[in-house]
Amino acid sequence: MVEPTKMALMNTRNSMFWMSLMMIALLATACGEGTFEAEGADDETSEITSNLNSAQRRDRSRIIQQASAEAGLSNAFLLAGIANAETGMAHCWSEATWACKGPASASCGGGPVIAGSGDGACSRRQGGLGYFQFDAGTHTQTINRYGRDVLTIEGNTRHAVDFVVDMVIRSRYISGVSNRAQAIAWLETVRPNGRNWNTWIKTVTHYYNGCVPGRCGVYNDRIRSYTDKALRIYNEFGHDFWYGSGAPGVEPVELSTPGDLSPAMASVELRSSIPLQWSSVEGAWKYDVAMEYSADGQSWRQYHTWEGRSDNTFTVWPQISNNYYRWKIRACRGSACSDWSAAAMFAYGDPAPLTEPEQPVEPEQPIEPEQPEEPEQPVEPEQPVEPEQPEEPQGMQAPGAMSPAGGSFRSSVELTWEDVSQATHYDINMQYKSGSSWNEYYTWTNKRDARFTVWPQRRNTEYRWRVRACDASRCTDYTEFEGFYFTR
């Protein structure tokens, strides 16, 4: 049953508990008294059952999926597990006639909604309402607090989504969650008997049921009950129903690939934290980050993959010194994800200089036999030459005043140029000299400012760079190259 503190604390028989968040610690007195039980049934051994058949339970699960998707949460299985534990998915009294009768509900054809009996005799009209068992005291007080939509299946579900989000924000078992977006991102990571599953069950038992570990004599029974009932509804309809790309109630979303990864081609001192950043993707709920490391920049090994990042920045502390690292990012919404981005690389500490991979030797092509000469064709008379048309004047000029234009540097190098008023962004191209030839080093795109700092990776090397200005539809030609020497 859901109790009505700011975050709707669960299942207490002392009606004063819901009046103040400061009384949370007193929940221990309610731990052994049951959440939703048939009248006269033993608290911990009775089985919550309903008259719903499998098709009706599936329909109710689809309603939960739809309400969750509208609230930005695709992991609706977590909510269905709670509803199955509370009432066996029953919302109307006619679906579980052993329960108490609640107020009339349009979802029940005008008949009574299901009401809990864990707060005493049905005549007291104090049990939780609906299949998520919202409880703010008496039935009237619950309706006054949540609104009459709490009596409908759809309204009861919408309130459950909000409650679960608030519950995750408040949970002492979950770190790094302080707002709705972070709570939804964390909920998306939970999988049955998988990642964050035990943390989720402990949070439900504590904050939804009010059974606090160490102060609740039936704590282990409650943990088992929420676990078993959730896994039962998961197994009933299968993984594809809950997490497949065509899961009911979840609209498919085409996500773009994140860009503007930073750092890229950077050097980072040892024992430094590294904030990874990328552009946000519209419609994404979370991001996955994958990282590899290499001693020479050619043979790469898996380092770690972090899933379910809620923001477009993530700080890492590399553990393997004097290596190159490269990382990539993808955007996700529920189980649907974009393609992985192109990898961005940085040097951590002082790894060995990068070396150029050997280029494969092209096999010699067989010599074609000489063809007999074609007879000469008569010469066409020359056509008069059309006069050249003057070029259309360009409205945007390439950047000027580039710096550095020469000089020697030992650490980072700040590239600057004259700002172009019509430009929305700039592209910077850099090359390095190997022997007598110039090789491509890196091209940075979509830089908003007329300055950009680079950390060259090749020591005692000559570099040259150029820049062009762009707006939404075109770019200028690249400038002429300017150069500098890097000594570190």
N, C-alpha and C positions, 0 to 999 in steps of 0.2 A: 504494500500500500504506500502511496505517496503522501507525505505529510507536508504542511504548508509553511515552512520557513521560507526565507528568500529563495532557497534552492530546493524547497519541497522535501524536507526530511521524511524518513520512512517510518511507518508502523510503530507508533507509540500510543499507549493507552492514556497517558497523562495529557490532557488537552492543552495544558499550559506549555508543553514543549514547543509547539509550533509558533508561539508568540515571540520567540527571541532566538537569534542565531547563537547567542552566548550560552545557550543551554545544550549545545550539541553533546557535550561530555556526558550528560545525563541519559543519553540514548541507551546506555548499558542496561537500564532497568527494564527496557522493552524487549531486550534481545530474545528472551526465551518464550515470547508470547504468540508467535506465529504471524504470518503476513496475511494469508488468505486461505481459509480452511472451511470445509463443510462443517455445519453446526453439529456439535457432538463428536466430531472426529478427533482422533489423537493428533496432536500438533505436528509431530515430526514423522509419523508413519503413514498418514492418510495420503492418498494419491489424488491430485487435482485432475479431474476429468471433465469433459464436456460432451455434448451431443453432436458436435460438429463432425461431419465426415471429411475425408481427405480433400475433396474438391472445395468444400467451404473453407477449410483451413488454408488452402492455396489461395483462394480469393482474398481472404483476410491478409495473407502475407503480401499479396500484390498491393493492397491498400497501404500497408506499412512501407513497402518499397516506394510507392508514389509520393507519400507524405515526406519520406526521408529525402528523396531526390529533390523535391521542391524546396527543402530546407538546406540543400547543398551537401547532403550526406548520402553516399551510395551504399555504405555498409549497413544496409537495413537488417541484415541477419541479427545484429546485436540487439535491436529493439524487439524483433520477433522472439528471440530467446527469453526476454523478460516477460512478454505477454504470455508465452507458453508456460512459464513458471508460475505466473500469478493466477491465471484462470484457465489454463489449457486453451487459450485463444478465444474463450467465450466472452462476448460483450453483452449479450441479452440474457435475462433470467431464464427465458425459454430454452436457452442452450445449456443451462446448468441449473436445473430446478432445485438442487440441494442447497443453493446459495440463498442469500437474502434478496428481497425485491427492492430495487431502487426506484427513482422517479421515472416517469414515462420518457421514452426516447423515440425519435423519428426513425432511427436506425433499426428499431425493434418493432416496427409497424405500430407504434403508439403504445406498445407494451412496456413493462418495466425493464430498465437496464440492470445488469448484474450488480450486486452490492456485496461487499465483504462482511464476514461475520466475526473477524478476529477482534473486534472492539466490543464484543458482548452480544446480547440478544438482538435479533433483527428489529424488535420494537423500538430500540434506541435510535435507529436510523443514523448510525455513526460509521458504517463501513465504507471502504473505498469504493469508487464508482468506475465502471467500465473495465475493459480488459487490461488497462494499465493501472487500475486501482488508485485513482487520485483521491486524496483524503485531506480535507482541511477542517475536520471536526465532524459536525453533522452534515447530512446530505445538503441542506440549505446553505450552510457555510461553504461547502466545497463548490457549489454552483456560483455563489456570490464571488468567490475568489477567482475561479477560472473562467466563468462565463458558462452559459447554457450549452455551448458547443462541446463542453466536456462530456455531455451525454451521448453525442454521436460518435460513430466509429472514427470518422475523419478527424473530428476535433480532438478526441481523446488521443489519437496518434500524434497530431501536431504538438500538443502539449508534452507528450512523451519525448519527442525529439528535443524540444527546448530544455526539458528537465535533464535529459542525459548529457547534453552539452554542458549545462551548468555543473552537473555532478563531476564531470571530468576536470573542469577548471578547478574545482574545490578539492579534488582527491589528493590525499596526502601520499598516495602510492605512485603518483604521476608527476614528473618534474618537467619544467620547461613549457608549461601550458598556463597562459594567463588571459587568453581572450578566446572568442568564439572560433575565429579562423584556426588558431592553433589546436583547439579542442577537436574540431572536425578533422583536421589533418591527422591528429593522433588516433582518432576513432577509425580512420581509414586504414591504419596499419594493423589493426587487430584481426587475427585469423583464428578460426576454431582449432583448438589444440596446437596453435602455432605462435607466431610473434605476438607478444603482449597479452596473450590469452589469460594467463594467471593474474596479471595486474588488473585486467578488466573484471574478472569474476570477483576479486577482492573488493574492487571499487563498488560493484553492484551490491554485494552483500553488506558492505558498510553503509553506503550512502543511499541506496534504494530501499534496502530492507531494514537498516538501522541496527544491524547485528555487528558489534564492534569486537575485533579480536582481543582476547584476554579478559573481556568483561561480559561475554555472551556465552552461556553454557552450551548452546546448540550451534556454535559458530561453524564447526566442521560439517554438521548436517546441512546447514544453509549453503555453504560452499558447494557441497555435492549436489544439492537440489538445483541451484542455478546452473551449474555445469551440465548436469544430465539433461535438464529440460531444454537448454539451448542446443546441445548437440543433437537432441532428438528431432527438433524442427529442422536443423541443418541437414541431417541424414534423410529426413522424410522426403525432401524435394531435391536434394543433391547440390553439388558445388556449382554446376552451370546455372541453376535457377537463381542462386544468390550472387554469383560472381561472374557469370558469363557475360559476353559483350551484349547479348540481347536480353539481359535481365529485365523483367517487367518493371515498368515505372521509371526506368533510367534511360533518358534519351541519349543516343550516341552523339559524341562531340568530336569534331575534327580539331585537334590541337596542333598549333605550329611548334616548330623546334626552337628552343631557347637560343639566343645569340648573345653577342657582346660579352663573352666569357673573359673574366679578369681574375687572377693574373694570367697573362699569356706572354711567353718569351721573357720571363722575369727571373731575377736572382733574389733569393731570400736567405738571410743570415740564419745560422743554426740557432735552435732553441726559440725561434720566432713562431708565433701563431700566424696563420695565413687565412685572411677572409676571402673566400671564393664568392664571386658575384656574377650575376647573369641577368639578362633582360626578363622581365615578367611576361608570362604568356596568358592572354585573355582566356578565361574559362578554366584555367588550371586550378586544382585544389591542392596540389602538392608537387614536389620535384624529387627525382632520384639522382644521386650523384655517384659516379663510379670513378675510381682512381687506380692508376698503375704506377710502378716505379721502375727505373732502369739505371744501371751504372754507366752505360755508354750512350744512351739515347737511341739504341737500336733493338736490344733484346728486352722486352717489357714483361713484367710479372704483375699479377693481380695484387693490389694493395687492400682495398676495401670498397664496398658499395653501401652507401647510406640511403635509405628509402624514407619517403614520407616527409621531406623537409617542407615546412609550411611557408617559408619566406624565400625570396630570391637572393639570399646570402647565407653562407654557412662557413663557420670557422673550423679549420683543421690544424692539428699539431703533428706534423710528420715525425715518425719514430725512427726512420732509417736515414742516417746522415749522409751527406756528400753523394747524393743521387739526384737524378732527374725524375720529376713527377709529371704525369699528364693526367688530365681529368676531363670528363664529359658530363653532360646534364641532359635529362629529358623531363618533360612536363606530363603530369598525369591528372586524370579526373576519374576517380573510382578505379576500375580495372583497365581503363583505356589510357594509353600513353602515346606521346609523340615519338618520332624517331630520335635516336641519340644525336646530340650535337657533334660537330667536329671537335677533336680533342684540343685543349689548350695545355701548354707546357710551362713549367718553371724549374729552376735549379735550386736545390736546397743544400746550402753549404758550398763546398768547393769540389764538385765532381770533376772527373777527367774531361778534357775538352771534347766537344762533339767532333765526330769524324764523318766524312761523307760516305754513305754506303756505296759499294762498288756497283757500277752500272752493268747490267748483263750485256754481253757482246752479241750484237746482231749477227745471225748466220749470213754468210755470203749468199747473195742471190745468183742463181744460174744466169749465165750470159745468154741473152736472146740472140738467135742467129740474125745476121744482117738481112734486112728486107731489101728487095730490089728497089732501086730508086723509081719514084713515080715520075712519069713524063711531066715536063714543065707545063704549067697551065698558063694560058694567056694572061698577061698583066692587065688588071683592071685599071682604068684611068683613075688618078688620084681625085678624091672628093675635096671640094673646098673646105678648108678648116673653119669651123665655127669659132667666132671670137669667144674667149673665156668670159663667163659671167662673174661679176664681182661676188665674193662671198658675203653671205648675210652677216651683218654685224652681230657679234655675240654679246648677250646681255650680262654675262658673268665672266670675270677675268680670273685667271689662275692666281693662286696666292703668291705673294712676293715677300721680300725681307726675311728670308729663311736663315735660321741660326740653329746649330752651328754650321758654319761654312769653313771648315778647317779646324785645327786644334787637336789636342790630345786629351783623353779622359781616362779615369781610373775606375769609376763606379757607375752610377746611373748617368744618363745623358738626357737633358731636357731639350726636345725639339720644339721650336717655335716658328711661327710665320705670321704674315700680315692677315688679319681677319678679312674675309670677303662678306660684304653686307648681305648679299642674296643667298649665301650658302646656308644650308641646314645641317650639313655635316661634312667631314673630310675623310679621305682615304690616304694612308701613309704607306709607301712601299720602300723597303730597305733591302740592300744587297751587300754582300761581303766579298772581299777579294781573296782568291785562293790561287797562288802562283801568279799567272798573268791574266787570269780570267775572272769575271764577276759572276757570282752565283746568287740565286734568290735566297733571301734570309727569311722575310716574313712580310705580309701585308695586313695592316690593321684597317678595318673599315668602320664607318658610322661613328667616328669620333666627333663630339659636339663642339669642342673648344679648339682654339687656334694654338694649342700647345699639347704635347704628349711626351711622357717620360718613358724611356726604354732602358732595359738592363741587358746590354749585349752579352752573349754567351761565349763568344770566341775571343780569347785574350790575344794581345799582340797582333791585331787584325785591323785592316783598313775597311771602313764601312762607307757607303754612300746612301743617300736617301732623297726622296722626292715626295711631293704632296699634290693632291688635286682637290678642288672644291666641288661640292655637289648640292643640288636641291632635290626635290621629290621626283623629278623627271629626267635629269641630265647631270653630267659632270663635265668640268673643264678638262683640257689635256693636262697630263702630269707636268709639273715644273721640270726644269733641268735639275740634274743631280747636284747635291752638295755633299761634301764628305767630312769625315773625322777619323781619327785613329784611336783605337781602344787598347790600352796597355795592360790592364789587369790580367 
